[in-house]
């Protein structure tokens, strides 16, 4: 229930529907639009020091957060990091 009320902006199909381990993601263009329409985004990221994923969708995620959002809070959890971002003026 920890994620109740949250939706995965990048997800096109759930793991169950797509018959995959992680599900399938929307296109980079659709992902950007979804992120820009969201006033707040909660991000679960890899532990520090791991290489950044070079996939185009991952680059879009980082670019949108960097240029259109501000960090509200960030907490380390079991080596990973949970960060809450908000669009300026929409906290």
C-alpha positions, -999 to 999 in steps of 0.1 A, spaced: 0 0 0 31 23 1 24 33 -35 -13 36 -33 -25 66 -53 7 68 -74 8 60 -111 38 52 -132 40 80 -158 63 60 -180 42 28 -181 23 19 -212 14 -16 -201 17 -32 -167 39 -63 -162 8 -84 -161 -7 -71 -193 26 -70 -212 37 -104 -199 71 -89 -190 89 -84 -157 88 -46 -157 60 -38 -182 65 -16 -212 70 21 -214 54 48 -235 74 67 -261 98 94 -250 75 121 -265 45 108 -246 65 105 -214 77 141 -216 41 152 -221 29 132 -191 57 145 -169 50 181 -179 13 177 -170 21 164 -135 24 189 -107 45 165 -86 66 134 -95 80 109 -71 112 92 -84 128 60 -71 164 61 -84 194 38 -83 220 41 -56 247 68 -62 276 59 -83 258 37 -107 261 46 -144 232 66 -158 210 47 -183 216 60 -218 181 51 -231 163 80 -247 134 78 -222 158 79 -193 175 110 -208 140 126 -212 131 119 -176 163 135 -163 160 165 -186 124 172 -177 131 169 -140 162 191 -143 147 219 -164 110 219 -153 110 208 -116 125 215 -82 134 190 -55 110 191 -26 125 163 -6 149 134 -10 155 104 12 179 74 10 161 41 15 181 8 15 208 22 -9 183 37 -33 169 72 -32 133 85 -32 130 121 -44 99 142 -47 99 168 -75 74 196 -81 68 220 -109 75 256 -97 43 273 -86 25 240 -83 38 227 -50 
